[in-house]
Amino acid sequence: MTDQPAPETSTAPRLVVLDVNETLSDLSPLRQAFSDVGLEPHETEAWFAGVLRDGFALTVLGDNPAFADLAADGVRARVRAAHPDRGEQTVDEAADRVLSTFTSLAPHPDVVEGLRALAGLGCRIVTLSNGSAGVARALLGETGAGPVIEDYLSVERAGVWKPAAAAYRYALEQTGVEARHAMLVAVHPWDVEGARRAGLRTTWVNRKDASYPSFLTPPELDVASLTDLAARFG
C-alpha cells in the first residue's frame, strides 16, 4: 500500500497574513472605556461594526478613509445622541478616551504563543489591517511575537479596505508570495471570504464557537485559537 499525498489543509502556508483588530487584539477593555465616557458597554460591538460599515461603503465609492477618523466620529455621534447637553470639547475628549484605549489594547492570550509556533513551522508572518500599521506594531512589537513579525501592513498603502481583492494583492506584492502559498487568518467571515476570492487559503479564528455564515463559502480551516492553528500543521 502506497502513502497518499497529504491533504492541502495539513500543509503550513509559506505566508500567514493576519487581520489585526479583534483577530489579534482583545477588544474587551473598550467596554469600560465606553462606560467611562457615559455610553453603554454593549455599544462597543455596534460602534465597531459601524466603523467597518462606513469604511466598506466609502471603499465602494472610491475612497480610502482612515480607520481612526471613522472610529472617532462614531464615538462622537454616540456621545452626542446620549448626552445632547455636552459641549463639543467634552465630546472630543470622549472620543480621545476611547481611541486611546483602542490603540493600547493587549493581544488575546493565544496570540503570542500561536505566532511563535507558526514561525517555528517555517511560516513567514505579516499583519494586514484596515487600521493603522502603527496600531498593530504597538500591539505586538514589544511582545514575544514581535521578532517573528516580518512586516506590519495596512490598507492605507493598499488604497482600498479589505475585503477588496486589491488589499490582499498588496500584501502578496509586498512579500513576493503567490496567493496559493499564503493564508489569511481572521475572526471576521467577510475578511475570510475576501481573501478566498483573491485566491488565498483561509482560516477562521472562531474563539466564540459560533456558526459560520451559511451564505459564505466555508473557510479551509475553522480553529479556536492561533495555537490551535499551529497545532493543525505541527
Secondary structure as the mmCIF struct_conf table of DSSP 4:
data_model
#
loop_
_struct_conf.conf_type_id
_struct_conf.id
_struct_conf.beg_label_comp_id
_struct_conf.beg_label_asym_id
_struct_conf.beg_label_seq_id
_struct_conf.end_label_comp_id
_struct_conf.end_label_asym_id
_struct_conf.end_label_seq_id
HELX_LH_PP_P HELX_LH_PP_P1 THR A 2 PRO A 7
HELX_RH_3T_P HELX_RH_3T_P1 GLU A 8 SER A 10
BEND BEND1 THR A 11 THR A 11
HELX_LH_PP_P HELX_LH_PP_P2 ALA A 12 PRO A 13
BEND BEND2 ARG A 14 ARG A 14
STRN STRN1 LEU A 15 LEU A 18
TURN_TY1_P TURN_TY1_P1 ASN A 21 LEU A 24
STRN STRN2 SER A 25 SER A 25
TURN_TY1_P TURN_TY1_P2 SER A 28 SER A 28
HELX_RH_AL_P HELX_RH_AL_P1 PRO A 29 ASP A 36
TURN_TY1_P TURN_TY1_P3 VAL A 37 GLY A 38
BEND BEND3 LEU A 39 LEU A 39
TURN_TY1_P TURN_TY1_P4 PRO A 41 HIS A 42
HELX_RH_AL_P HELX_RH_AL_P2 GLU A 43 VAL A 60
TURN_TY1_P TURN_TY1_P5 LEU A 61 GLY A 62
HELX_RH_AL_P HELX_RH_AL_P3 PHE A 67 ALA A 82
TURN_TY1_P TURN_TY1_P6 PRO A 84 ASP A 85
BEND BEND4 ARG A 86 ARG A 86
HELX_RH_AL_P HELX_RH_AL_P4 GLU A 88 PHE A 102
TURN_TY1_P TURN_TY1_P7 THR A 103 SER A 104
HELX_LH_PP_P HELX_LH_PP_P3 LEU A 105 ALA A 106
STRN STRN3 PRO A 107 PRO A 107
HELX_LH_PP_P HELX_LH_PP_P4 HIS A 108 HIS A 108
TURN_TY1_P TURN_TY1_P8 PRO A 109 ASP A 110
HELX_RH_AL_P HELX_RH_AL_P5 VAL A 111 GLY A 120
TURN_TY1_P TURN_TY1_P9 LEU A 121 GLY A 122
STRN STRN4 ARG A 124 SER A 129
BEND BEND5 ASN A 130 GLY A 131
HELX_RH_AL_P HELX_RH_AL_P6 ALA A 133 LEU A 140
TURN_TY1_P TURN_TY1_P10 GLY A 141 GLU A 142
BEND BEND6 THR A 143 THR A 143
TURN_TY1_P TURN_TY1_P11 GLY A 144 ALA A 145
HELX_RH_3T_P HELX_RH_3T_P2 GLY A 146 VAL A 148
STRN STRN5 ASP A 151 SER A 154
HELX_RH_AL_P HELX_RH_AL_P7 VAL A 155 ALA A 158
BEND BEND7 GLY A 159 VAL A 160
TURN_TY1_P TURN_TY1_P12 LYS A 162 PRO A 163
BEND BEND8 ALA A 164 ALA A 164
HELX_RH_AL_P HELX_RH_AL_P8 ALA A 165 THR A 175
TURN_TY1_P TURN_TY1_P13 GLY A 176 GLY A 176
HELX_RH_3T_P HELX_RH_3T_P3 ALA A 179 HIS A 181
STRN STRN6 ALA A 182 ALA A 186
BEND BEND9 VAL A 187 VAL A 187
HELX_RH_AL_P HELX_RH_AL_P9 PRO A 189 ARG A 197
TURN_TY1_P TURN_TY1_P14 ALA A 198 GLY A 199
STRN STRN7 ARG A 201 VAL A 205
TURN_TY1_P TURN_TY1_P15 ARG A 207 LYS A 208
HELX_LH_PP_P HELX_LH_PP_P5 SER A 211 PRO A 213
TURN_TY1_P TURN_TY1_P16 SER A 214 PHE A 215
BEND BEND10 LEU A 216 LEU A 216
HELX_LH_PP_P HELX_LH_PP_P6 THR A 217 PRO A 219
BEND BEND11 GLU A 220 GLU A 220
STRN STRN8 LEU A 221 VAL A 223
BEND BEND12 ALA A 224 SER A 225
HELX_RH_AL_P HELX_RH_AL_P10 LEU A 226 PHE A 233
#
